[in-house]
């Protein structure tokens, strides 16, 4: 009975650590809920682990897909280059990646574009652009994490893998000892 309890405890410890080993979105530009006030030339999504070349993204406005001129997968980063400047309004980035462990993962990031109209004089627009840059920098520093923005340290995946392997070895050893004593 003690061995059975031991095996159950090992399983309950192992299962959550295996689930946390998946690749997650660590940061993005634009961020979830961000109000973009300057022209956006590319969308950048950073992940906690290496992503496969099959990974992709879509940009949607009012349910209509907008074309991206290029989508690049670079190690832990997915970069989409915009083919045209974005108009004011709400947008959604839908991303689909395949993590280094082979599991497909999806997510969405919503953001809003609010660029001031060019009709204003350049002299009055210039100070506002500087203010917006400062606001964006401050917002980046204090940006709260959302569901899609899990920040992991690079070594966390390695530690999680080691713990998972050790717990699995303990579980197998427990099973071997259990069946060995039952045969006697």
Secondary structure, DSSP 8 states (H G I E B T S, - for coil): -HHHHHHHHHHHHHHHHHHTTS--EEEEES-TT-EE-S---EEEEEESS-B-TT-EEEEEETTEEE-EEEEEEETTEEEEEESS---SEEEEEEEEEEBTTS-EEEEEEEEEE----TTS-HHHHHHHHHHHHHHHHHHHHH----TT-----HHHHHHHHHHHHHHHHHHHHHHHHHHHHHH-
